[in-house]
Amino acid sequence: MKGPVLTETTLSLIAAIPMPVLVIGQDERIRATNPALDLILGRDLTGKHHITALRQPGVIDAIARVRGSGRAASVRFVFRDRDKDTPYLVHITAAGQDIVLCFEDQSAAEDVGKMRRDFVANVSHELRTPLTALLGFIETLGGAARDDATARARFLGIMAHEAERMTRLVDDLLSLSRVEEDERVRPRELVDLCGLLASVIKGLEPQAAAADVTVRLDLARDVMRVPSDAGQLTQVFANLIENGIKYGGSGKELVVTLHEPTNHLRLRGQGVQISVTDKGDGIASHHIARLTERFYRVDTHRSREVGGTGLGLAIVKHIVNRHRGHLLIESELGQGTRVSIFLPVESLS
């Protein structure tokens, strides 16, 4: 026996719900859907048996249980499109003689879960390699190389290098955690970018000299203050300049440019651009969009050789986001790379 006809008000309410909704009558046929549901299962489902529309045994069994017990249930439903599968959590509730299904998109939650699993796997992999090396050398020093002074000195040097690598990784992980925690708190301190950039470059002089790279600072003016976190901006520019020294090529010049403030579309207002430009090998275009992903490397072996943890640009991205700024990476194979930071310069009032 069919239930009463749904009123226009009820149909309007169902249509207004942003989640996909499906109503099944006492006769097991579909009584109503909304536009969001139509995008998943198709249109013109009213009057059809719900089994022909849903087709997934888990959902159909759950509907039968709710019909029999009156107790609400939730079950997983996967919408299979040609391009991808979209997971939903279907909430099934009895409403009088009808059964109401609400489909909650789980894509974001499952993506976060996957990111967390990938992150743990990446950290484990990054730590396992130096730990394996350390354990191997410790075993060797306790055995065959116990009385070999030359081997002992060489192994201890390698062990120190691997321990430093793990220390850098842990430091970057802690830094990333702190930056993410503070990302919603906007910095309010006025910081002089000119002095900060000069200080960062001064601190990296030994590294630049060892790599035979000349770092040139090109300032639009002597003093330029912006609301920011001095410690975090120091970390940003130290990372970018250090990358330029490592990958910019021996015997070449690295240029750090602080431009005059101007209106930037990327900031939708007044801002300043700071660019770090090298003349190295450049980066292929298909890598650029992924450079700020955690542990993503263009050249894994080379990155590890020069001491990279794969987290530097991820930290830079989060710090720039906290400053309501914008990060732009431009590169072309054989033409070098330019990394630009755009920061707003509005007053603190």
Residue frames as qw, qx, qy, qz and C-alpha x, y, z in Angstrom:
[[0.000, 0.888, 0.459, 0.000, 0.00, 0.00, 0.00],
 [0.418, 0.470, -0.020, 0.777, 1.38, 3.35, -0.98],
 [0.290, -0.448, -0.448, 0.717, 1.92, 6.09, 1.61],
 [0.167, 0.883, 0.339, -0.280, 0.33, 9.52, 1.42],
 [0.563, 0.667, 0.113, 0.475, 1.46, 11.90, -1.31],
 [0.520, -0.293, -0.183, 0.781, 4.36, 14.06, -0.22],
 [0.090, 0.924, 0.305, -0.214, 3.36, 17.71, 0.05],
 [0.493, 0.768, -0.035, 0.408, 5.04, 20.51, -1.90],
 [0.301, -0.872, 0.307, -0.235, 6.50, 21.80, 1.37],
 [0.842, -0.349, 0.399, 0.098, 8.08, 18.45, 2.16],
 [0.807, 0.415, 0.216, 0.360, 9.49, 18.14, -1.36],
 [0.204, 0.902, -0.126, 0.359, 10.90, 21.69, -1.13],
 [0.543, -0.743, 0.378, -0.105, 12.57, 20.87, 2.19],
 [0.898, -0.060, 0.370, 0.229, 14.13, 17.70, 0.75],
 [0.635, 0.659, 0.118, 0.386, 15.35, 19.61, -2.31],
 [0.048, -0.938, 0.195, -0.283, 16.95, 22.27, -0.08],
 [0.786, -0.528, 0.298, 0.118, 19.10, 19.76, 1.82],
 [0.233, 0.783, -0.531, -0.226, 22.69, 19.95, 0.43],
 [0.323, -0.278, 0.904, 0.023, 23.34, 16.25, 1.15],
 [0.419, 0.014, -0.734, -0.534, 21.91, 13.68, -1.26],
 [0.448, -0.002, 0.647, -0.617, 18.57, 12.40, 0.13],
 [0.398, -0.036, -0.782, -0.478, 16.36, 9.50, -0.93],
 [0.526, -0.087, 0.496, -0.686, 12.97, 8.57, 0.58],
 [0.257, -0.007, -0.930, -0.263, 11.61, 5.01, 0.32],
 [0.611, -0.242, -0.009, -0.754, 7.92, 4.36, 0.89],
 [0.679, -0.205, 0.604, -0.363, 6.17, 1.46, 2.64],
 [0.903, 0.370, 0.146, -0.161, 5.90, -0.34, -0.72],
 [0.738, -0.282, 0.372, 0.488, 9.75, -0.32, -1.04],
 [0.518, 0.608, 0.329, 0.503, 9.56, 2.13, -3.93],
 [0.361, -0.074, -0.100, 0.924, 11.30, 5.49, -4.09],
 [0.015, 0.821, 0.554, -0.138, 8.98, 8.32, -3.07],
 [0.103, 0.995, -0.011, 0.000, 11.33, 11.30, -3.42],
 [0.756, -0.014, 0.008, 0.654, 14.89, 12.39, -4.17],
 [0.048, -0.920, -0.024, 0.389, 16.67, 15.73, -4.24],
 [0.554, 0.803, -0.217, -0.026, 18.97, 17.26, -6.91],
 [0.151, -0.701, 0.695, -0.061, 22.11, 16.23, -5.01],
 [0.695, -0.063, 0.709, -0.098, 20.97, 12.58, -5.08],
 [0.748, 0.626, 0.158, -0.152, 20.16, 12.83, -8.79],
 [0.250, 0.823, -0.507, -0.063, 23.85, 13.59, -9.47],
 [0.318, -0.414, 0.849, -0.084, 24.79, 10.23, -7.93],
 [0.470, 0.140, 0.868, -0.076, 22.06, 7.80, -8.96],
 [0.061, 0.202, 0.675, 0.707, 20.47, 9.62, -11.86],
 [0.364, 0.045, 0.127, -0.922, 17.12, 11.33, -12.38],
 [0.703, -0.005, -0.330, -0.630, 13.55, 10.00, -12.66],
 [0.229, 0.128, -0.937, 0.232, 13.90, 7.43, -9.87],
 [0.450, -0.012, 0.443, -0.775, 10.53, 8.17, -8.25],
 [0.848, 0.147, 0.009, -0.509, 8.26, 5.12, -8.37],
 [0.684, 0.370, -0.628, 0.010, 11.08, 2.64, -8.98],
 [0.886, -0.422, -0.179, 0.070, 11.98, -0.11, -6.53],
 [0.241, -0.909, 0.339, 0.031, 14.91, 1.02, -4.38],
 [0.800, -0.231, 0.485, 0.268, 16.93, -2.13, -5.16],
 [0.683, 0.560, 0.311, 0.352, 17.15, -1.16, -8.85],
 [0.133, 0.951, -0.080, 0.268, 18.59, 2.24, -7.91],
 [0.446, -0.793, 0.409, -0.076, 20.97, 1.37, -5.08],
 [0.846, 0.404, -0.348, -0.021, 22.30, -2.03, -6.25],
 [0.257, 0.500, -0.713, 0.420, 24.73, -2.44, -3.31],
 [0.658, -0.305, -0.688, -0.044, 23.90, -5.37, -0.97],
 [0.370, -0.130, -0.561, 0.729, 25.22, -3.67, 2.16],
 [0.202, -0.027, 0.070, -0.976, 22.87, -0.71, 1.75],
 [0.607, -0.181, -0.513, -0.579, 19.89, -2.87, 0.80],
 [0.600, -0.234, -0.730, 0.227, 20.40, -5.14, 3.82],
 [0.176, -0.101, -0.440, 0.875, 20.68, -2.10, 6.12],
 [0.396, -0.132, -0.186, -0.889, 17.38, -0.72, 4.77],
 [0.678, -0.243, -0.641, -0.264, 15.69, -4.04, 5.58],
 [0.482, -0.189, -0.660, 0.545, 17.11, -4.00, 9.13],
 [0.054, 0.026, 0.222, -0.973, 15.90, -0.44, 9.74],
 [0.538, -0.178, -0.416, -0.711, 12.49, -1.35, 8.33],
 [0.686, -0.250, -0.683, -0.035, 12.24, -4.29, 10.69],
 [0.532, -0.298, -0.543, 0.577, 13.66, -2.77, 13.88],
 [0.074, -0.945, -0.275, -0.159, 13.00, 0.95, 13.52],
 [0.553, -0.688, 0.131, 0.452, 16.54, 1.64, 14.71],
 [0.369, 0.887, -0.223, -0.165, 18.72, 3.94, 12.60],
 [0.864, -0.129, 0.315, 0.372, 21.80, 2.56, 10.90],
 [0.177, 0.858, -0.337, -0.345, 24.78, 3.80, 8.89],
 [0.865, 0.070, 0.442, 0.229, 26.50, 1.94, 6.09],
 [0.209, -0.506, 0.461, 0.698, 29.19, 2.61, 3.49],
 [0.673, 0.628, 0.388, -0.053, 28.16, 3.25, -0.11],
 [0.378, -0.384, 0.447, 0.714, 30.58, 3.76, -3.01],
 [0.562, 0.749, 0.168, -0.307, 29.52, 5.72, -6.08],
 [0.630, -0.157, 0.547, 0.527, 31.56, 4.41, -8.99],
 [0.417, 0.837, -0.023, -0.354, 32.14, 6.89, -11.78],
 [0.852, 0.471, -0.060, 0.223, 34.40, 6.41, -14.77],
 [0.292, 0.751, -0.369, 0.464, 37.09, 8.69, -13.30],
 [0.089, 0.322, -0.738, 0.587, 37.01, 7.82, -9.61],
 [0.479, -0.462, -0.746, -0.015, 35.11, 6.17, -6.76],
 [0.165, -0.501, 0.218, -0.821, 33.40, 8.46, -4.25],
 [0.349, -0.214, -0.867, 0.284, 32.77, 6.97, -0.79],
 [0.394, -0.496, -0.063, -0.771, 29.62, 7.93, 1.15],
 [0.028, -0.088, -0.872, 0.480, 28.38, 7.12, 4.62],
 [0.378, -0.371, -0.531, -0.661, 24.64, 6.49, 4.24],
 [0.162, -0.005, 0.669, -0.725, 22.54, 7.35, 7.31],
 [0.367, -0.274, -0.755, -0.469, 19.30, 5.31, 7.20],
 [0.151, 0.042, 0.585, -0.795, 16.40, 6.38, 9.43],
 [0.040, -0.509, -0.846, -0.154, 12.77, 5.32, 9.79],
 [0.138, 0.068, 0.117, -0.981, 10.31, 8.23, 9.45],
 [0.704, 0.168, 0.222, -0.653, 6.84, 6.84, 10.06],
 [0.898, 0.231, 0.369, -0.061, 6.17, 4.32, 7.29],
 [0.594, 0.775, -0.188, 0.100, 9.01, 5.77, 5.17],
 [0.807, -0.309, 0.099, 0.494, 12.74, 5.17, 5.19],
 [0.206, 0.973, -0.105, -0.022, 15.01, 8.19, 4.68],
 [0.851, -0.026, 0.087, 0.518, 18.56, 7.84, 3.37],
 [0.026, 0.983, -0.151, -0.105, 21.08, 10.70, 3.72],
 [0.879, 0.254, -0.028, 0.403, 24.40, 10.32, 1.87],
 [0.303, -0.916, 0.180, 0.191, 27.42, 11.95, 3.57],
 [0.685, 0.646, -0.283, 0.184, 30.48, 12.38, 1.33],
 [0.793, -0.559, 0.140, 0.198, 33.53, 10.80, 2.99],
 [0.731, 0.560, -0.063, 0.385, 36.11, 11.83, 0.37],
 [0.038, 0.828, -0.325, 0.456, 37.76, 14.53, 2.49],
 [0.702, -0.562, 0.372, -0.229, 37.92, 12.34, 5.61],
 [0.963, 0.053, 0.208, 0.165, 39.39, 9.41, 3.68],
 [0.553, 0.705, -0.152, 0.417, 41.89, 11.70, 1.93],
 [0.257, -0.797, 0.394, -0.378, 43.04, 12.97, 5.33],
 [0.880, -0.318, 0.345, -0.079, 43.39, 9.40, 6.54],
 [0.879, 0.374, 0.064, 0.289, 45.43, 8.48, 3.48],
 [0.249, 0.824, -0.269, 0.433, 47.66, 11.54, 3.95],
 [0.548, -0.676, 0.412, -0.271, 48.24, 10.54, 7.57],
 [0.952, -0.071, 0.287, 0.081, 49.13, 6.97, 6.60],
 [0.708, 0.600, -0.039, 0.370, 51.43, 8.18, 3.81],
 [0.051, -0.866, 0.325, -0.376, 53.09, 10.64, 6.19],
 [0.739, -0.509, 0.423, -0.123, 53.79, 7.92, 8.77],
 [0.933, 0.207, 0.213, 0.201, 55.10, 5.62, 6.04],
 [0.487, 0.769, -0.136, 0.392, 57.38, 8.36, 4.67],
 [0.302, -0.806, 0.407, -0.306, 58.76, 9.26, 8.10],
 [0.888, -0.272, 0.371, -0.018, 59.37, 5.60, 8.84],
 [0.847, 0.433, 0.093, 0.295, 61.19, 5.16, 5.54],
 [0.241, 0.855, -0.236, 0.394, 63.31, 8.28, 6.05],
 [0.468, -0.700, 0.467, -0.269, 64.36, 7.15, 9.53],
 [0.972, -0.065, 0.224, -0.013, 64.83, 3.48, 8.66],
 [0.747, 0.580, -0.157, 0.283, 67.68, 4.08, 6.18],
 [0.123, 0.720, -0.496, 0.469, 70.06, 5.93, 8.55],
 [0.703, -0.458, 0.414, -0.354, 69.07, 3.68, 11.47],
 [0.986, 0.155, 0.061, 0.034, 69.90, 0.59, 9.41],
 [0.565, 0.644, -0.325, 0.400, 73.26, 2.09, 8.51],
 [0.249, -0.693, 0.474, -0.483, 74.01, 2.96, 12.15],
 [0.876, -0.270, 0.323, -0.235, 73.10, -0.52, 13.37],
 [0.915, 0.363, -0.079, 0.157, 75.23, -2.10, 10.65],
 [0.360, 0.687, -0.414, 0.477, 78.30, -0.03, 11.52],
 [0.512, -0.595, 0.436, -0.440, 77.83, -0.59, 15.26],
 [0.978, -0.058, 0.181, -0.087, 77.74, -4.34, 14.64],
 [0.771, 0.515, -0.197, 0.318, 80.86, -4.12, 12.46],
 [0.051, 0.734, -0.442, 0.512, 82.74, -2.02, 15.01],
 [0.691, -0.458, 0.425, -0.362, 81.85, -4.54, 17.69],
 [0.958, 0.053, 0.281, 0.025, 83.15, -7.39, 15.56],
 [0.828, 0.334, 0.146, 0.426, 85.44, -7.49, 12.53],
 [0.339, 0.713, -0.064, 0.611, 86.59, -3.85, 12.74],
 [0.620, -0.757, -0.191, 0.079, 87.07, -3.79, 16.52],
 [0.633, -0.533, 0.190, 0.528, 90.86, -3.38, 16.29],
 [0.524, 0.391, 0.385, 0.651, 91.04, -1.63, 12.88],
 [0.176, -0.560, -0.212, 0.781, 91.73, 2.05, 13.65],
 [0.007, 0.118, -0.463, -0.878, 91.39, 3.18, 10.04],
 [0.239, -0.394, -0.792, -0.400, 88.03, 1.47, 9.53],
 [0.276, -0.597, -0.630, 0.413, 86.85, 2.68, 12.92],
 [0.097, -0.420, -0.015, 0.902, 87.59, 6.32, 12.05],
 [0.149, -0.038, -0.605, -0.781, 85.84, 6.01, 8.67],
 [0.293, -0.460, -0.825, -0.147, 82.78, 4.28, 10.12],
 [0.225, -0.566, -0.496, 0.619, 82.44, 6.80, 12.93],
 [0.007, 0.248, -0.211, -0.945, 82.45, 9.61, 10.38],
 [0.279, -0.214, -0.725, -0.592, 79.65, 7.94, 8.41],
 [0.325, -0.513, -0.771, 0.193, 77.71, 7.27, 11.60],
 [0.128, -0.450, -0.256, 0.846, 77.97, 10.92, 12.61],
 [0.152, 0.069, -0.445, -0.880, 76.66, 11.94, 9.18],
 [0.352, -0.348, -0.804, -0.330, 73.67, 9.58, 9.44],
 [0.291, -0.523, -0.636, 0.487, 72.92, 10.75, 12.99],
 [0.018, -0.322, 0.005, 0.947, 72.97, 14.37, 11.81],
 [0.239, -0.126, -0.659, -0.702, 70.59, 13.42, 9.02],
 [0.359, -0.497, -0.790, 0.007, 68.12, 11.97, 11.53],
 [0.228, -0.473, -0.384, 0.759, 68.49, 15.06, 13.73],
 [0.088, 0.127, -0.288, -0.945, 67.67, 17.34, 10.78],
 [0.327, -0.301, -0.763, -0.469, 64.62, 15.26, 9.98],
 [0.351, -0.548, -0.694, 0.308, 63.33, 15.33, 13.56],
 [0.144, -0.375, -0.145, 0.904, 63.99, 19.08, 13.77],
 [0.189, -0.015, -0.477, -0.858, 62.03, 19.67, 10.53],
 [0.362, -0.420, -0.809, -0.195, 59.16, 17.49, 11.73],
 [0.294, -0.548, -0.536, 0.571, 58.93, 19.45, 14.97],
 [0.040, -0.262, 0.118, 0.957, 59.16, 22.72, 13.06],
 [0.245, -0.205, -0.679, -0.661, 56.39, 21.64, 10.70],
 [0.350, -0.526, -0.767, 0.111, 54.20, 20.70, 13.66],
 [0.214, -0.501, -0.319, 0.776, 54.74, 24.09, 15.31],
 [0.054, 0.116, -0.355, -0.926, 54.06, 25.99, 12.08],
 [0.299, -0.351, -0.769, -0.443, 50.82, 24.08, 11.45],
 [0.325, -0.546, -0.671, 0.381, 49.71, 24.75, 15.04],
 [0.136, -0.539, -0.152, 0.817, 50.23, 28.52, 14.63],
 [0.250, 0.214, 0.616, 0.716, 48.97, 28.79, 11.06],
 [0.085, -0.750, -0.595, -0.275, 45.64, 30.42, 11.99],
 [0.367, -0.803, -0.183, 0.433, 47.31, 33.06, 14.21],
 [0.508, 0.772, 0.082, 0.374, 48.32, 36.02, 12.08],
 [0.613, -0.144, -0.195, 0.752, 51.72, 37.63, 12.96],
 [0.048, -0.952, -0.296, -0.062, 51.51, 41.22, 14.22],
 [0.536, -0.617, 0.143, 0.558, 55.17, 42.20, 14.77],
 [0.449, 0.882, -0.105, -0.100, 56.75, 44.76, 12.41],
 [0.792, -0.266, 0.373, 0.404, 59.90, 43.25, 10.92],
 [0.185, 0.802, -0.346, -0.450, 62.48, 44.93, 8.66],
 [0.941, 0.296, 0.167, 0.012, 62.85, 42.66, 5.63],
 [0.469, 0.786, -0.348, 0.202, 66.08, 44.33, 4.50],
 [0.223, -0.653, 0.655, -0.309, 67.89, 43.64, 7.75],
 [0.845, -0.108, 0.470, -0.233, 66.44, 40.14, 8.01],
 [0.870, 0.492, -0.008, 0.036, 67.57, 39.16, 4.49],
 [0.289, 0.776, -0.493, 0.268, 71.04, 40.58, 5.06],
 [0.488, -0.514, 0.627, -0.323, 71.33, 38.62, 8.31],
 [0.932, 0.105, 0.318, -0.141, 70.23, 35.35, 6.69],
 [0.729, 0.641, -0.191, 0.145, 72.73, 35.75, 3.84],
 [0.021, -0.755, 0.576, -0.312, 75.52, 36.59, 6.31],
 [0.700, -0.335, 0.566, -0.278, 74.77, 33.40, 8.23],
 [0.918, 0.271, 0.289, -0.013, 74.98, 31.31, 5.07],
 [0.249, 0.865, -0.413, -0.137, 78.29, 32.79, 3.84],
 [0.347, -0.462, 0.813, 0.072, 80.38, 29.72, 4.85],
 [0.682, 0.269, 0.678, -0.056, 78.01, 27.42, 2.99],
 [0.543, 0.824, 0.066, -0.148, 78.02, 29.67, -0.09],
 [0.015, 0.800, -0.583, -0.140, 81.81, 29.86, -0.05],
 [0.521, -0.223, 0.823, 0.033, 82.12, 26.07, 0.22],
 [0.647, 0.477, 0.595, -0.002, 79.80, 25.65, -2.78],
 [0.318, -0.120, 0.380, 0.860, 81.55, 28.46, -4.72],
 [0.060, 0.711, 0.625, 0.317, 78.27, 30.36, -5.08],
 [0.140, 0.059, -0.141, 0.978, 78.05, 34.16, -4.94],
 [0.077, -0.690, -0.714, 0.094, 74.93, 35.46, -3.18],
 [0.135, 0.181, 0.088, 0.970, 73.90, 38.99, -4.22],
 [0.022, -0.620, -0.671, 0.406, 71.30, 40.99, -2.32],
 [0.089, 0.300, 0.370, 0.875, 69.33, 43.49, -4.43],
 [0.084, -0.544, -0.655, 0.517, 67.23, 45.82, -2.26],
 [0.141, 0.730, 0.460, 0.485, 64.63, 48.30, -3.51],
 [0.194, -0.845, 0.099, -0.488, 65.21, 50.43, -0.37],
 [0.218, 0.437, -0.720, 0.494, 67.22, 50.35, 2.84],
 [0.200, 0.036, 0.785, -0.586, 64.35, 49.67, 5.24],
 [0.532, -0.130, -0.487, -0.680, 61.05, 47.89, 4.59],
 [0.220, -0.086, 0.809, -0.539, 58.87, 46.77, 7.48],
 [0.581, -0.154, -0.565, -0.566, 56.02, 44.28, 7.21],
 [0.677, -0.373, 0.379, -0.508, 53.84, 42.60, 9.85],
 [0.802, 0.245, -0.541, -0.069, 55.37, 39.16, 10.30],
 [0.850, -0.505, 0.143, 0.042, 57.07, 36.62, 12.55],
 [0.122, 0.835, -0.528, -0.094, 60.82, 37.31, 12.37],
 [0.478, -0.354, 0.804, -0.004, 61.81, 33.77, 13.38],
 [0.726, 0.355, 0.587, -0.057, 59.56, 32.12, 10.82],
 [0.519, 0.846, -0.059, -0.105, 60.56, 34.46, 7.99],
 [0.128, -0.718, 0.677, 0.098, 64.21, 33.78, 8.81],
 [0.618, -0.051, 0.784, -0.005, 63.41, 30.08, 8.43],
 [0.677, 0.651, 0.318, -0.131, 61.68, 30.70, 5.08],
 [0.387, 0.880, -0.269, -0.064, 64.51, 32.68, 3.50],
 [0.328, -0.575, 0.748, 0.045, 67.24, 30.51, 4.99],
 [0.724, 0.157, 0.671, -0.025, 65.55, 27.50, 3.40],
 [0.632, 0.751, 0.185, -0.055, 65.14, 29.16, -0.01],
 [0.156, 0.881, -0.444, -0.048, 68.65, 30.63, -0.12],
 [0.492, -0.411, 0.767, 0.017, 70.18, 27.38, 1.12],
 [0.769, 0.365, 0.525, -0.013, 68.33, 25.50, -1.65],
 [0.480, 0.873, -0.075, -0.048, 69.65, 28.01, -4.18],
 [0.136, -0.755, 0.640, 0.041, 73.20, 27.45, -2.93],
 [0.638, -0.152, 0.755, -0.015, 72.82, 23.65, -3.03],
 [0.643, 0.410, 0.636, 0.119, 71.17, 23.37, -6.43],
 [0.276, 0.909, 0.029, -0.312, 72.14, 26.63, -8.17],
 [0.834, 0.464, -0.032, 0.297, 75.43, 25.31, -9.51],
 [0.655, -0.488, 0.053, 0.575, 79.04, 25.82, -8.45],
 [0.393, -0.074, 0.294, 0.868, 80.65, 29.05, -9.66],
 [0.005, -0.578, -0.552, -0.601, 77.31, 30.75, -10.33],
 [0.058, -0.157, 0.281, -0.945, 75.41, 33.65, -8.80],
 [0.193, -0.561, -0.803, 0.052, 72.34, 33.53, -6.60],
 [0.009, -0.303, -0.031, -0.952, 70.29, 36.74, -6.54],
 [0.162, -0.557, -0.742, 0.337, 67.98, 37.67, -3.66],
 [0.042, 0.320, 0.254, 0.912, 65.70, 40.54, -4.70],
 [0.021, -0.559, -0.645, 0.520, 63.41, 42.65, -2.53],
 [0.166, 0.479, 0.509, 0.696, 61.03, 44.56, -4.82],
 [0.150, -0.112, 0.166, -0.968, 59.18, 47.82, -4.19],
 [0.286, 0.355, 0.785, -0.420, 55.72, 47.40, -2.64],
 [0.282, 0.074, -0.450, -0.844, 52.91, 47.42, -5.18],
 [0.754, 0.063, 0.262, -0.599, 49.41, 46.08, -5.70],
 [0.029, 0.238, -0.949, -0.205, 49.52, 42.34, -6.31],
 [0.696, -0.075, -0.357, -0.619, 46.58, 40.41, -7.69],
 [0.616, -0.019, -0.777, 0.130, 47.78, 37.35, -5.78],
 [0.229, -0.167, -0.648, 0.707, 47.32, 39.26, -2.50],
 [0.067, -0.753, -0.582, -0.300, 44.35, 41.35, -3.63],
 [0.276, -0.956, -0.091, 0.044, 46.05, 44.40, -2.24],
 [0.138, 0.877, -0.434, 0.152, 49.34, 46.10, -1.42],
 [0.941, -0.281, 0.154, 0.110, 52.23, 43.70, -1.03],
 [0.009, -0.801, 0.570, 0.186, 55.94, 43.13, -1.46],
 [0.960, 0.250, -0.122, -0.023, 57.71, 40.45, -3.50],
 [0.332, -0.699, 0.626, 0.097, 60.93, 38.76, -2.39],
 [0.901, 0.387, -0.146, -0.128, 62.56, 36.52, -5.01],
 [0.523, -0.540, 0.626, 0.207, 65.42, 34.03, -4.81],
 [0.767, 0.602, -0.085, -0.203, 66.78, 33.33, -8.31],
 [0.595, -0.444, 0.596, 0.306, 69.45, 30.79, -9.20],
 [0.492, 0.625, -0.432, -0.425, 71.09, 29.82, -12.48],
 [0.462, -0.263, 0.846, -0.033, 71.09, 26.07, -11.93],
 [0.104, 0.029, 0.911, 0.399, 69.71, 23.20, -13.99],
 [0.495, -0.049, -0.162, -0.852, 66.09, 24.17, -13.47],
 [0.387, 0.078, 0.850, -0.348, 63.12, 21.92, -12.72],
 [0.059, -0.213, -0.813, -0.538, 60.81, 20.16, -15.17],
 [0.372, -0.256, -0.075, -0.889, 57.31, 21.65, -15.21],
 [0.725, -0.295, -0.538, -0.314, 55.55, 18.47, -14.05],
 [0.564, -0.152, -0.620, 0.523, 57.45, 18.59, -10.73],
 [0.053, 0.318, -0.178, 0.930, 56.65, 22.20, -9.79],
 [0.580, -0.454, -0.205, -0.644, 53.09, 21.69, -8.52],
 [0.879, -0.332, -0.342, -0.010, 54.29, 18.97, -6.12],
 [0.473, 0.434, -0.458, 0.615, 57.40, 20.64, -4.71],
 [0.274, -0.464, 0.388, -0.747, 55.64, 21.73, -1.50],
 [0.892, -0.239, -0.272, -0.271, 54.36, 18.22, -0.74],
 [0.561, -0.656, 0.492, -0.117, 55.97, 16.58, 2.26],
 [0.668, -0.283, 0.655, 0.211, 58.93, 14.38, 1.31],
 [0.738, 0.633, 0.229, 0.051, 58.54, 15.09, -2.40],
 [0.377, -0.617, 0.431, 0.541, 61.90, 15.31, -4.13],
 [0.615, 0.686, -0.226, -0.318, 62.82, 15.94, -7.77],
 [0.641, 0.425, -0.620, 0.155, 66.05, 13.98, -7.34],
 [0.810, -0.564, -0.083, -0.137, 65.88, 11.80, -4.22],
 [0.868, -0.059, -0.122, 0.479, 69.52, 10.71, -4.25],
 [0.367, 0.464, -0.080, 0.803, 70.91, 14.20, -4.80],
 [0.407, -0.727, -0.064, -0.550, 68.62, 15.70, -2.17],
 [0.862, -0.499, -0.071, 0.051, 69.82, 13.26, 0.46],
 [0.761, 0.173, -0.100, 0.617, 73.44, 13.75, -0.57],
 [0.171, 0.491, -0.095, 0.849, 73.21, 17.50, 0.14],
 [0.107, -0.083, -0.700, 0.702, 71.33, 16.96, 3.40],
 [0.428, -0.168, -0.191, -0.867, 67.73, 17.61, 2.34],
 [0.265, 0.067, 0.862, -0.428, 64.87, 16.16, 4.38],
 [0.058, -0.343, -0.791, -0.504, 62.11, 16.75, 1.81],
 [0.198, -0.709, -0.639, 0.225, 60.19, 18.96, 4.28],
 [0.298, -0.243, -0.031, 0.923, 61.72, 22.38, 3.66],
 [0.132, -0.151, -0.398, -0.895, 59.27, 23.71, 1.08],
 [0.418, -0.546, -0.707, -0.163, 56.31, 22.23, 2.96],
 [0.403, -0.538, -0.402, 0.622, 57.38, 24.30, 5.98],
 [0.127, -0.096, 0.198, 0.967, 57.83, 27.37, 3.75],
 [0.230, -0.394, -0.639, -0.619, 54.31, 26.96, 2.34],
 [0.443, -0.634, -0.625, 0.106, 52.72, 26.79, 5.81],
 [0.353, -0.437, -0.199, 0.803, 54.64, 29.82, 7.06],
 [0.008, 0.056, 0.372, 0.927, 53.66, 31.85, 4.00],
 [0.333, -0.524, -0.692, -0.369, 50.03, 30.80, 4.50],
 [0.426, -0.594, -0.509, 0.454, 50.20, 31.98, 8.11],
 [0.210, -0.367, 0.028, 0.906, 51.40, 35.38, 6.85],
 [0.490, 0.696, 0.415, -0.320, 48.44, 35.48, 4.39],
 [0.015, 0.654, -0.499, -0.569, 51.04, 35.54, 1.62],
 [0.876, 0.437, 0.047, -0.200, 51.61, 33.65, -1.60],
 [0.516, -0.447, 0.643, 0.346, 54.37, 31.30, -2.77],
 [0.727, 0.645, -0.032, -0.233, 55.29, 31.12, -6.47],
 [0.594, -0.371, 0.612, 0.368, 57.86, 28.73, -7.98],
 [0.643, 0.725, -0.066, -0.239, 58.95, 29.36, -11.58],
 [0.471, -0.487, 0.667, 0.309, 61.50, 27.21, -13.38],
 [0.787, 0.561, -0.118, -0.229, 62.59, 25.95, -16.74],
 [0.919, -0.125, 0.217, 0.306, 65.08, 23.22, -17.54],
 [0.668, 0.239, 0.138, 0.691, 68.49, 24.73, -18.23],
 [0.078, 0.694, 0.129, 0.704, 67.31, 28.23, -17.22],
 [0.130, 0.151, -0.594, 0.779, 67.42, 28.11, -13.43],
 [0.329, -0.589, -0.738, -0.012, 64.69, 28.59, -10.83],
 [0.051, -0.348, 0.190, -0.917, 63.02, 31.59, -9.22],
 [0.356, -0.510, -0.767, 0.159, 61.09, 31.23, -5.97],
 [0.046, -0.418, 0.013, -0.907, 59.03, 34.28, -4.97],
 [0.224, -0.478, -0.743, 0.412, 57.31, 35.10, -1.71],
 [0.095, -0.539, -0.246, -0.800, 54.54, 37.73, -1.75],
 [0.310, -0.372, -0.679, 0.552, 53.73, 39.29, 1.63],
 [0.071, -0.856, -0.411, -0.305, 50.99, 41.83, 2.46],
 [0.406, 0.115, -0.276, 0.863, 52.23, 45.18, 3.81],
 [0.301, -0.738, -0.351, -0.492, 49.02, 46.62, 5.25],
 [0.066, -0.550, 0.463, -0.692, 49.32, 48.55, 8.51],
 [0.287, -0.101, -0.893, 0.331, 48.77, 47.01, 11.93],
 [0.274, 0.016, 0.323, -0.906, 45.89, 49.32, 12.85]]
